[in-house]
């Protein structure tokens, strides 16, 4: 059965998060996802608050830009969350938006190399290993966590291009695909991820999380088109969905059939009722997916 989530978009002020978390927890939402977009809100701080304010909600961060974060610090924060809230945390890392990375002086010449080195070190540290490495970007000298998680948690990675998707298969435990991904894009991503896993001789499940831009209500179509237009994607076929619960459930189903394990509904940035959007997802869309 497909897991259904909703994004708390950082275009909302941080003080709105608590009400969204309480609504999600009460409504029975499976997963609430957060973004660490420059220069809006911190993924780790928001995740810690969301987890503390809820009783059962799983919280994902998709994603943390690795150029902004020393791998030892990022892993310490990840381990702390996993120990405080076992089985309720999903953290993803990625290249970050390169223009933003340039603004803060953190742009890497080889984002792919940086992401690979970060993933390899982070997964080893979270597994309780002592790590010494001298890579192009990641350098650790006998580093080990004093408080690693009880068991090694999954580390997700975001990707778009073919080389990055193969890398997630090789070095990550799951992949996050953004809302510019169509069902055909999911199929292609699955193929590339599989190639990466095969080359690295990785076995076992590799969950794929896909965002789906969604709008509901009387002005849903207009809001969806406006957001796609603002991102230069107005002419891209198969992106997003506008309409009622049946329309959204069908769009979720198409992504699931293409290989998505989790579909995260992404409201438009101007969604007029974010809490209502969560209730729409849980009360009206979720039952249609069973």
Phi and psi in degrees as GROMACS dihedral restraints (atoms count N, CA, C in turn):
[ dihedral_restraints ]
;  ai    aj    ak    al  type     phi  dphi    fc
    3     4     5     6     1   -68.9    20    10
    4     5     6     7     1   133.4    20    10
    6     7     8     9     1   -80.1    20    10
    7     8     9    10     1   138.3    20    10
    9    10    11    12     1  -114.6    20    10
   10    11    12    13     1   131.6    20    10
   12    13    14    15     1  -130.2    20    10
   13    14    15    16     1   175.9    20    10
   15    16    17    18     1  -138.5    20    10
   16    17    18    19     1   145.5    20    10
   18    19    20    21     1   -91.5    20    10
   19    20    21    22     1   133.7    20    10
   21    22    23    24     1   -89.1    20    10
   22    23    24    25     1   106.6    20    10
   24    25    26    27     1   -78.2    20    10
   25    26    27    28     1   135.5    20    10
   27    28    29    30     1   -73.5    20    10
   28    29    30    31     1     2.1    20    10
   30    31    32    33     1   -68.5    20    10
   31    32    33    34     1   -18.2    20    10
   33    34    35    36     1   -81.8    20    10
   34    35    36    37     1   144.9    20    10
   36    37    38    39     1   -66.6    20    10
   37    38    39    40     1   150.7    20    10
   39    40    41    42     1   -54.5    20    10
   40    41    42    43     1   -32.7    20    10
   42    43    44    45     1   -68.6    20    10
   43    44    45    46     1   -10.0    20    10
   45    46    47    48     1   -81.3    20    10
   46    47    48    49     1   -13.6    20    10
   48    49    50    51     1   -62.5    20    10
   49    50    51    52     1   -41.0    20    10
   51    52    53    54     1   -60.0    20    10
   52    53    54    55     1   -45.2    20    10
   54    55    56    57     1   -63.9    20    10
   55    56    57    58     1   -37.0    20    10
   57    58    59    60     1   -66.2    20    10
   58    59    60    61     1   -41.8    20    10
   60    61    62    63     1   -64.5    20    10
   61    62    63    64     1   -46.0    20    10
   63    64    65    66     1   -61.9    20    10
   64    65    66    67     1   -41.2    20    10
   66    67    68    69     1   -62.8    20    10
   67    68    69    70     1   -45.4    20    10
   69    70    71    72     1   -62.7    20    10
   70    71    72    73     1   -43.1    20    10
   72    73    74    75     1   -65.1    20    10
   73    74    75    76     1   -45.6    20    10
   75    76    77    78     1   -67.0    20    10
   76    77    78    79     1   -35.0    20    10
   78    79    80    81     1   -80.3    20    10
   79    80    81    82     1   -13.7    20    10
   81    82    83    84     1    85.4    20    10
   82    83    84    85     1    23.7    20    10
   84    85    86    87     1   -61.1    20    10
   85    86    87    88     1   141.1    20    10
   87    88    89    90     1   -75.5    20    10
   88    89    90    91     1   -47.2    20    10
   90    91    92    93     1  -141.3    20    10
   91    92    93    94     1   137.5    20    10
   93    94    95    96     1  -113.6    20    10
   94    95    96    97     1   127.3    20    10
   96    97    98    99     1  -110.0    20    10
   97    98    99   100     1   146.1    20    10
   99   100   101   102     1  -123.1    20    10
  100   101   102   103     1   156.9    20    10
  102   103   104   105     1  -119.0    20    10
  103   104   105   106     1   148.8    20    10
  105   106   107   108     1  -110.5    20    10
  106   107   108   109     1    74.2    20    10
  108   109   110   111     1   -89.5    20    10
  109   110   111   112     1   138.4    20    10
  111   112   113   114     1   -76.1    20    10
  112   113   114   115     1   135.8    20    10
  114   115   116   117     1  -119.7    20    10
  115   116   117   118     1    66.5    20    10
  117   118   119   120     1  -103.2    20    10
  118   119   120   121     1   -77.7    20    10
  120   121   122   123     1  -140.9    20    10
  121   122   123   124     1   150.2    20    10
  123   124   125   126     1   -74.6    20    10
  124   125   126   127     1   134.5    20    10
  126   127   128   129     1   -70.6    20    10
  127   128   129   130     1   -43.8    20    10
  129   130   131   132     1   -69.4    20    10
  130   131   132   133     1   -46.8    20    10
  132   133   134   135     1   -61.6    20    10
  133   134   135   136     1   -43.4    20    10
  135   136   137   138     1   -65.6    20    10
  136   137   138   139     1   -39.9    20    10
  138   139   140   141     1   -63.8    20    10
  139   140   141   142     1   -43.0    20    10
  141   142   143   144     1   -61.0    20    10
  142   143   144   145     1   -43.1    20    10
  144   145   146   147     1   -65.4    20    10
  145   146   147   148     1   -44.8    20    10
  147   148   149   150     1   -62.0    20    10
  148   149   150   151     1   -42.0    20    10
  150   151   152   153     1   -65.9    20    10
  151   152   153   154     1   -39.1    20    10
  153   154   155   156     1   -70.1    20    10
  154   155   156   157     1   -31.3    20    10
  156   157   158   159     1   -82.1    20    10
  157   158   159   160     1    -8.1    20    10
  159   160   161   162     1  -118.2    20    10
  160   161   162   163     1   164.9    20    10
  162   163   164   165     1  -104.5    20    10
  163   164   165   166     1   -34.3    20    10
  165   166   167   168     1  -135.1    20    10
  166   167   168   169     1   -10.9    20    10
  168   169   170   171     1   -63.4    20    10
  169   170   171   172     1   134.1    20    10
  171   172   173   174     1   -87.9    20    10
  172   173   174   175     1   137.8    20    10
  174   175   176   177     1  -123.7    20    10
  175   176   177   178     1   128.2    20    10
  177   178   179   180     1  -115.1    20    10
  178   179   180   181     1   151.2    20    10
  180   181   182   183     1  -120.1    20    10
  181   182   183   184     1   114.2    20    10
  183   184   185   186     1  -135.4    20    10
  184   185   186   187     1    83.4    20    10
  186   187   188   189     1  -154.0    20    10
  187   188   189   190     1   173.2    20    10
  189   190   191   192     1   -94.7    20    10
  190   191   192   193     1   122.9    20    10
  192   193   194   195     1   -73.0    20    10
  193   194   195   196     1   118.1    20    10
  195   196   197   198     1   -66.2    20    10
  196   197   198   199     1   -27.4    20    10
  198   199   200   201     1   -63.0    20    10
  199   200   201   202     1   -23.4    20    10
  201   202   203   204     1   -82.2    20    10
  202   203   204   205     1   -14.2    20    10
  204   205   206   207     1  -128.7    20    10
  205   206   207   208     1   121.6    20    10
  207   208   209   210     1   -59.5    20    10
  208   209   210   211     1   135.0    20    10
  210   211   212   213     1   -64.5    20    10
  211   212   213   214     1   -33.5    20    10
  213   214   215   216     1   -66.2    20    10
  214   215   216   217     1   -43.7    20    10
  216   217   218   219     1   -66.9    20    10
  217   218   219   220     1   -45.2    20    10
  219   220   221   222     1   -58.6    20    10
  220   221   222   223     1   -39.7    20    10
  222   223   224   225     1   -73.1    20    10
  223   224   225   226     1   -36.9    20    10
  225   226   227   228     1   -58.6    20    10
  226   227   228   229     1   -44.7    20    10
  228   229   230   231     1   -65.5    20    10
  229   230   231   232     1   -41.8    20    10
  231   232   233   234     1   -62.0    20    10
  232   233   234   235     1   -46.0    20    10
  234   235   236   237     1   -62.2    20    10
  235   236   237   238     1   -40.4    20    10
  237   238   239   240     1   -60.9    20    10
  238   239   240   241     1   -45.8    20    10
  240   241   242   243     1   -63.1    20    10
  241   242   243   244     1   -42.5    20    10
  243   244   245   246     1   -66.2    20    10
  244   245   246   247     1   -32.5    20    10
  246   247   248   249     1   -77.7    20    10
  247   248   249   250     1   -36.8    20    10
  249   250   251   252     1   -71.3    20    10
  250   251   252   253     1   -35.3    20    10
  252   253   254   255     1  -132.9    20    10
  253   254   255   256     1    69.5    20    10
  255   256   257   258     1   -57.9    20    10
  256   257   258   259     1   137.8    20    10
  258   259   260   261     1    66.0    20    10
  259   260   261   262     1    15.2    20    10
  261   262   263   264     1  -122.3    20    10
  262   263   264   265     1     5.9    20    10
  264   265   266   267     1  -118.7    20    10
  265   266   267   268     1   134.8    20    10
  267   268   269   270     1  -132.8    20    10
  268   269   270   271     1   114.4    20    10
  270   271   272   273     1  -114.7    20    10
  271   272   273   274     1   133.8    20    10
  273   274   275   276     1  -120.8    20    10
  274   275   276   277     1   146.8    20    10
  276   277   278   279     1  -121.9    20    10
  277   278   279   280     1   162.1    20    10
  279   280   281   282     1  -167.5    20    10
  280   281   282   283     1  -179.8    20    10
  282   283   284   285     1   -62.9    20    10
  283   284   285   286     1   -32.5    20    10
  285   286   287   288     1    81.1    20    10
  286   287   288   289     1   160.2    20    10
  288   289   290   291     1   -72.5    20    10
  289   290   291   292     1   121.6    20    10
  291   292   293   294     1   -63.2    20    10
  292   293   294   295     1   -34.9    20    10
  294   295   296   297     1   -62.0    20    10
  295   296   297   298     1   -41.9    20    10
  297   298   299   300     1   -65.4    20    10
  298   299   300   301     1   -41.5    20    10
  300   301   302   303     1   -62.2    20    10
  301   302   303   304     1   -36.6    20    10
  303   304   305   306     1   -65.0    20    10
  304   305   306   307     1   -36.7    20    10
  306   307   308   309     1   -61.2    20    10
  307   308   309   310     1   -31.1    20    10
  309   310   311   312     1  -103.6    20    10
  310   311   312   313     1    11.2    20    10
  312   313   314   315     1    71.4    20    10
  313   314   315   316     1    26.6    20    10
  315   316   317   318     1  -118.8    20    10
  316   317   318   319     1    12.0    20    10
  318   319   320   321     1   -69.4    20    10
  319   320   321   322     1   129.7    20    10
  321   322   323   324     1   -93.5    20    10
  322   323   324   325     1   144.9    20    10
  324   325   326   327     1   -64.8    20    10
  325   326   327   328     1   -34.7    20    10
  327   328   329   330     1  -126.7    20    10
  328   329   330   331     1    87.2    20    10
  330   331   332   333     1   -57.3    20    10
  331   332   333   334     1   -33.4    20    10
  333   334   335   336     1   -65.5    20    10
  334   335   336   337     1   -44.1    20    10
  336   337   338   339     1   -63.1    20    10
  337   338   339   340     1   -43.8    20    10
  339   340   341   342     1   -60.2    20    10
  340   341   342   343     1   -45.9    20    10
  342   343   344   345     1   -64.4    20    10
  343   344   345   346     1   -41.5    20    10
  345   346   347   348     1   -61.0    20    10
  346   347   348   349     1   -48.3    20    10
  348   349   350   351     1   -63.1    20    10
  349   350   351   352     1   -40.1    20    10
  351   352   353   354     1   -64.3    20    10
  352   353   354   355     1   -47.0    20    10
  354   355   356   357     1   -61.3    20    10
  355   356   357   358     1   -46.2    20    10
  357   358   359   360     1   -62.4    20    10
  358   359   360   361     1   -42.7    20    10
  360   361   362   363     1   -69.7    20    10
  361   362   363   364     1   -43.5    20    10
  363   364   365   366     1   -63.8    20    10
  364   365   366   367     1   -43.9    20    10
  366   367   368   369     1   -65.8    20    10
  367   368   369   370     1   -38.7    20    10
  369   370   371   372     1   -66.3    20    10
  370   371   372   373     1   -44.2    20    10
  372   373   374   375     1   -63.4    20    10
  373   374   375   376     1   -42.6    20    10
  375   376   377   378     1   -67.0    20    10
  376   377   378   379     1   -22.8    20    10
  378   379   380   381     1   -83.4    20    10
  379   380   381   382     1     1.7    20    10
  381   382   383   384     1    88.9    20    10
  382   383   384   385     1    11.5    20    10
  384   385   386   387     1   -82.8    20    10
  385   386   387   388     1   157.3    20    10
  387   388   389   390     1   -95.8    20    10
  388   389   390   391     1   126.1    20    10
  390   391   392   393     1  -117.0    20    10
  391   392   393   394     1   128.4    20    10
  393   394   395   396     1  -125.2    20    10
  394   395   396   397     1   122.3    20    10
  396   397   398   399     1  -152.3    20    10
  397   398   399   400     1   145.5    20    10
  399   400   401   402     1  -128.9    20    10
  400   401   402   403     1    78.9    20    10
  402   403   404   405     1   -88.7    20    10
  403   404   405   406     1  -173.0    20    10
  405   406   407   408     1   -66.3    20    10
  406   407   408   409     1   -36.4    20    10
  408   409   410   411     1  -121.2    20    10
  409   410   411   412     1   -36.4    20    10
  411   412   413   414     1  -100.2    20    10
  412   413   414   415     1   120.7    20    10
  414   415   416   417     1  -131.6    20    10
  415   416   417   418     1   118.4    20    10
  417   418   419   420     1  -131.4    20    10
  418   419   420   421     1   142.6    20    10
  420   421   422   423     1  -124.9    20    10
  421   422   423   424     1    94.3    20    10
  423   424   425   426     1    64.0    20    10
  424   425   426   427     1    39.0    20    10
  426   427   428   429     1   -89.4    20    10
  427   428   429   430     1   131.2    20    10
  429   430   431   432     1  -144.6    20    10
  430   431   432   433     1   147.0    20    10
  432   433   434   435     1   -77.8    20    10
  433   434   435   436     1   134.6    20    10
  435   436   437   438     1   -74.7    20    10
  436   437   438   439     1   -28.0    20    10
  438   439   440   441     1  -127.3    20    10
  439   440   441   442     1    67.5    20    10
  441   442   443   444     1   -70.6    20    10
  442   443   444   445     1   161.4    20    10
  444   445   446   447     1   -60.3    20    10
  445   446   447   448     1   157.5    20    10
  447   448   449   450     1   -59.6    20    10
  448   449   450   451     1   -34.1    20    10
  450   451   452   453     1  -140.3    20    10
  451   452   453   454     1   152.0    20    10
  453   454   455   456     1   -63.6    20    10
  454   455   456   457     1   119.8    20    10
  456   457   458   459     1   -82.9    20    10
  457   458   459   460     1   161.1    20    10
  459   460   461   462     1   -69.8    20    10
  460   461   462   463     1   140.2    20    10
  462   463   464   465     1  -115.6    20    10
  463   464   465   466     1   120.0    20    10
  465   466   467   468     1   -91.6    20    10
  466   467   468   469     1   159.4    20    10
  468   469   470   471     1  -138.3    20    10
  469   470   471   472     1   140.8    20    10
  471   472   473   474     1   -88.8    20    10
  472   473   474   475     1   146.7    20    10
  474   475   476   477     1  -156.7    20    10
  475   476   477   478     1   155.6    20    10
  477   478   479   480     1  -128.3    20    10
  478   479   480   481     1   -58.1    20    10
  480   481   482   483     1   -75.4    20    10
  481   482   483   484     1   164.2    20    10
  483   484   485   486     1   -56.8    20    10
  484   485   486   487     1   -44.2    20    10
  486   487   488   489     1   -66.3    20    10
  487   488   489   490     1   -39.6    20    10
  489   490   491   492     1   -68.0    20    10
  490   491   492   493     1   -37.6    20    10
  492   493   494   495     1   -66.7    20    10
  493   494   495   496     1   -40.8    20    10
  495   496   497   498     1   -61.9    20    10
  496   497   498   499     1   -38.6    20    10
  498   499   500   501     1   -62.4    20    10
  499   500   501   502     1   -40.5    20    10
  501   502   503   504     1   -62.6    20    10
  502   503   504   505     1   -35.4    20    10
  504   505   506   507     1   -65.1    20    10
  505   506   507   508     1   -36.6    20    10
  507   508   509   510     1   -75.4    20    10
  508   509   510   511     1   -44.4    20    10
  510   511   512   513     1  -120.1    20    10
  511   512   513   514     1    -9.3    20    10
  513   514   515   516     1  -110.1    20    10
  514   515   516   517     1   169.0    20    10
  516   517   518   519     1  -101.1    20    10
  517   518   519   520     1    -7.0    20    10
  519   520   521   522     1  -168.3    20    10
  520   521   522   523     1   164.0    20    10
  522   523   524   525     1  -126.6    20    10
  523   524   525   526     1   140.7    20    10
  525   526   527   528     1  -111.2    20    10
  526   527   528   529     1   126.5    20    10
  528   529   530   531     1  -112.8    20    10
  529   530   531   532     1   135.0    20    10
  531   532   533   534     1   -80.5    20    10
  532   533   534   535     1  -180.0    20    10
  534   535   536   537     1   -74.9    20    10
  535   536   537   538     1     2.0    20    10
  537   538   539   540     1   -89.8    20    10
  538   539   540   541     1    13.0    20    10
  540   541   542   543     1  -101.0    20    10
  541   542   543   544     1   120.8    20    10
  543   544   545   546     1   -86.2    20    10
  544   545   546   547     1   170.6    20    10
  546   547   548   549     1   -55.0    20    10
  547   548   549   550     1   -40.9    20    10
  549   550   551   552     1   -63.5    20    10
  550   551   552   553     1   -35.1    20    10
  552   553   554   555     1   -65.0    20    10
  553   554   555   556     1   -35.6    20    10
  555   556   557   558     1   -65.1    20    10
  556   557   558   559     1   -42.7    20    10
  558   559   560   561     1   -61.9    20    10
  559   560   561   562     1   -44.0    20    10
  561   562   563   564     1   -65.3    20    10
  562   563   564   565     1   -40.6    20    10
  564   565   566   567     1   -61.9    20    10
  565   566   567   568     1   -43.4    20    10
  567   568   569   570     1   -57.9    20    10
  568   569   570   571     1   -41.3    20    10
  570   571   572   573     1   -63.2    20    10
  571   572   573   574     1   -46.9    20    10
  573   574   575   576     1   -67.4    20    10
  574   575   576   577     1   -40.6    20    10
  576   577   578   579     1   -59.9    20    10
  577   578   579   580     1   -42.9    20    10
  579   580   581   582     1   -61.5    20    10
  580   581   582   583     1   -39.1    20    10
  582   583   584   585     1   -61.8    20    10
  583   584   585   586     1   -41.9    20    10
  585   586   587   588     1   -64.9    20    10
  586   587   588   589     1   -41.9    20    10
  588   589   590   591     1   -65.7    20    10
  589   590   591   592     1   -38.6    20    10
  591   592   593   594     1   -65.7    20    10
  592   593   594   595     1   -43.0    20    10
  594   595   596   597     1   -65.0    20    10
  595   596   597   598     1   -31.1    20    10
  597   598   599   600     1   -93.7    20    10
  598   599   600   601     1     1.0    20    10
  600   601   602   603     1    57.0    20    10
  601   602   603   604     1    40.4    20    10
  603   604   605   606     1   -84.0    20    10
  604   605   606   607     1   141.6    20    10
  606   607   608   609     1  -124.2    20    10
  607   608   609   610     1   169.2    20    10
  609   610   611   612     1    89.3    20    10
  610   611   612   613     1  -178.8    20    10
  612   613   614   615     1   -72.9    20    10
  613   614   615   616     1   149.3    20    10
  615   616   617   618     1  -134.7    20    10
  616   617   618   619     1    91.8    20    10
  618   619   620   621     1   -65.9    20    10
  619   620   621   622     1   143.9    20    10
  621   622   623   624     1  -117.0    20    10
  622   623   624   625     1   125.2    20    10
  624   625   626   627     1  -106.1    20    10
  625   626   627   628     1   129.7    20    10
  627   628   629   630     1  -127.3    20    10
  628   629   630   631     1   130.2    20    10
  630   631   632   633     1   -82.8    20    10
  631   632   633   634     1   143.8    20    10
  633   634   635   636     1  -129.4    20    10
  634   635   636   637     1   113.0    20    10
  636   637   638   639     1   -67.3    20    10
  637   638   639   640     1   123.9    20    10
  639   640   641   642     1  -139.3    20    10
  640   641   642   643     1   143.3    20    10
  642   643   644   645     1  -139.0    20    10
  643   644   645   646     1   141.7    20    10
  645   646   647   648     1  -136.8    20    10
  646   647   648   649     1   164.6    20    10
  648   649   650   651     1   106.6    20    10
  649   650   651   652     1   175.1    20    10
  651   652   653   654     1   -63.4    20    10
  652   653   654   655     1   -26.4    20    10
  654   655   656   657     1  -109.0    20    10
  655   656   657   658     1    23.8    20    10
  657   658   659   660     1   -59.4    20    10
  658   659   660   661     1   -47.0    20    10
  660   661   662   663     1   -62.7    20    10
  661   662   663   664     1   -42.5    20    10
  663   664   665   666     1   -64.9    20    10
  664   665   666   667     1   -41.9    20    10
  666   667   668   669     1   -67.4    20    10
  667   668   669   670     1   -39.7    20    10
  669   670   671   672     1   -62.5    20    10
  670   671   672   673     1   -47.5    20    10
  672   673   674   675     1   -63.3    20    10
  673   674   675   676     1   -39.1    20    10
  675   676   677   678     1   -63.5    20    10
  676   677   678   679     1   -41.6    20    10
  678   679   680   681     1   -68.7    20    10
  679   680   681   682     1   -43.0    20    10
  681   682   683   684     1   -61.9    20    10
  682   683   684   685     1   -39.1    20    10
  684   685   686   687     1   -64.8    20    10
  685   686   687   688     1   -41.1    20    10
  687   688   689   690     1   -65.2    20    10
  688   689   690   691     1   -23.9    20    10
  690   691   692   693     1   -99.1    20    10
  691   692   693   694     1     5.7    20    10
  693   694   695   696     1    72.2    20    10
  694   695   696   697     1    25.5    20    10
  696   697   698   699     1  -120.2    20    10
  697   698   699   700     1    17.5    20    10
  699   700   701   702     1   -60.3    20    10
  700   701   702   703     1   -32.2    20    10
  702   703   704   705     1   -93.6    20    10
  703   704   705   706     1     3.2    20    10
  705   706   707   708     1   -79.8    20    10
  706   707   708   709     1   119.9    20    10
  708   709   710   711     1   -74.4    20    10
  709   710   711   712     1   140.4    20    10
  711   712   713   714     1    85.7    20    10
  712   713   714   715     1     7.5    20    10
  714   715   716   717     1   -97.1    20    10
  715   716   717   718     1   132.1    20    10
  717   718   719   720     1    74.7    20    10
  718   719   720   721     1   168.7    20    10
  720   721   722   723     1  -148.5    20    10
  721   722   723   724     1   139.1    20    10
  723   724   725   726     1  -128.7    20    10
  724   725   726   727     1   135.8    20    10
  726   727   728   729     1   146.1    20    10
  727   728   729   730     1  -156.8    20    10
  729   730   731   732     1   -89.3    20    10
  730   731   732   733     1  -170.4    20    10
  732   733   734   735     1   -61.0    20    10
  733   734   735   736     1   -39.2    20    10
  735   736   737   738     1   -65.1    20    10
  736   737   738   739     1   -40.2    20    10
  738   739   740   741     1   -62.3    20    10
  739   740   741   742     1   -45.4    20    10
  741   742   743   744     1   -67.4    20    10
  742   743   744   745     1   -42.2    20    10
  744   745   746   747     1   -61.9    20    10
  745   746   747   748     1   -38.4    20    10
  747   748   749   750     1   -65.4    20    10
  748   749   750   751     1   -39.6    20    10
  750   751   752   753     1   -65.7    20    10
  751   752   753   754     1   -40.6    20    10
  753   754   755   756     1   -60.8    20    10
  754   755   756   757     1   -44.3    20    10
  756   757   758   759     1   -61.0    20    10
  757   758   759   760     1   -38.3    20    10
  759   760   761   762     1   -64.5    20    10
  760   761   762   763     1   -39.4    20    10
  762   763   764   765     1   -68.7    20    10
  763   764   765   766     1   -38.9    20    10
  765   766   767   768     1   -64.1    20    10
  766   767   768   769     1   -42.9    20    10
  768   769   770   771     1   -62.7    20    10
  769   770   771   772     1   -29.9    20    10
  771   772   773   774     1   -79.7    20    10
  772   773   774   775     1   -12.4    20    10
  774   775   776   777     1   127.6    20    10
  775   776   777   778     1     6.7    20    10
  777   778   779   780     1   -79.7    20    10
  778   779   780   781     1   129.6    20    10
  780   781   782   783     1   -86.2    20    10
  781   782   783   784     1   -34.3    20    10
  783   784   785   786     1  -129.7    20    10
  784   785   786   787     1   132.0    20    10
  786   787   788   789     1  -115.2    20    10
  787   788   789   790     1   124.4    20    10
  789   790   791   792     1  -108.8    20    10
  790   791   792   793     1   114.4    20    10
  792   793   794   795     1   -71.5    20    10
  793   794   795   796     1   126.9    20    10
  795   796   797   798     1  -111.2    20    10
  796   797   798   799     1   103.3    20    10
  798   799   800   801     1   -65.8    20    10
  799   800   801   802     1   158.8    20    10
  801   802   803   804     1   -66.1    20    10
  802   803   804   805     1   157.1    20    10
  804   805   806   807     1   -61.3    20    10
  805   806   807   808     1   -24.0    20    10
  807   808   809   810     1  -104.5    20    10
  808   809   810   811     1    24.5    20    10
  810   811   812   813     1   -52.3    20    10
  811   812   813   814     1   121.7    20    10
  813   814   815   816     1   -74.8    20    10
  814   815   816   817     1   -19.5    20    10
  816   817   818   819     1  -141.2    20    10
  817   818   819   820     1    78.7    20    10
  819   820   821   822     1   -58.8    20    10
  820   821   822   823     1   -40.7    20    10
  822   823   824   825     1   -65.8    20    10
  823   824   825   826     1   -40.1    20    10
  825   826   827   828     1   -63.3    20    10
  826   827   828   829     1   -33.1    20    10
  828   829   830   831     1   -63.7    20    10
  829   830   831   832     1   -39.4    20    10
  831   832   833   834     1   -63.7    20    10
  832   833   834   835     1   -44.5    20    10
  834   835   836   837     1   -65.4    20    10
  835   836   837   838     1   -35.3    20    10
  837   838   839   840     1   -60.0    20    10
  838   839   840   841     1   -43.9    20    10
  840   841   842   843     1   -65.2    20    10
  841   842   843   844     1   -44.3    20    10
  843   844   845   846     1   -80.3    20    10
  844   845   846   847     1   -42.0    20    10
  846   847   848   849     1   -85.0    20    10
  847   848   849   850     1   -29.2    20    10
  849   850   851   852     1  -116.2    20    10
  850   851   852   853     1   -37.7    20    10
  852   853   854   855     1   -84.2    20    10
  853   854   855   856     1   -47.6    20    10
  855   856   857   858     1   -52.7    20    10
  856   857   858   859     1   -45.6    20    10
  858   859   860   861     1   -61.2    20    10
  859   860   861   862     1   -25.7    20    10
  861   862   863   864     1   -78.9    20    10
  862   863   864   865     1    -9.7    20    10
  864   865   866   867     1   -95.3    20    10
  865   866   867   868     1   -12.2    20    10
